[in-house]
Amino acid sequence: MKRLVRLLSFAAGIAALIWAMRDRFISLALPREPQPPAFRHPEDHPQVPHRPHQEHRRSPMEAAPDPDDLQLINGIGPVYSSKLADMGITTFSGLAAASAAEVAGKLGAAEGRVVDWIHQAKARS
């Protein structure tokens, strides 16, 4: 009987040791992260700068349209107006052409509110 108790105690001790070190055993079995790609030196692969064709260049006169006062739209105040300007939307036609979901996501505004702004911008453009 004593022998059986000793054997069970030994087995329980081994099981407790394995359980306590399970994280170490699992981390050994997991694959390691792959090596990062080798660094490519810019001189090895020179890049030619992209130059747009002559017909695609904008003249300084047509660089950007004059910005509209977006605060004339109900619901757009100075904060939303500046956030829209940061997104590149400064005209009524730019707001009318924008996607409601995209604008709402970037501004953190309700999509229904942005849809209303777009309808008002279409009426003004």
Protein Blocks (a to p, Z undefined) as FASTA:
>chain_A
ZZmmmmmmmmmmmmmmmmmmmmmmmmmmpccdddddddddfklmccddddddfklpccfk
lmpacdddfklpghiafklmmmmmmnopabfklmmmpcfklmmmmnopafklmmmmmmmm
mmmZZ
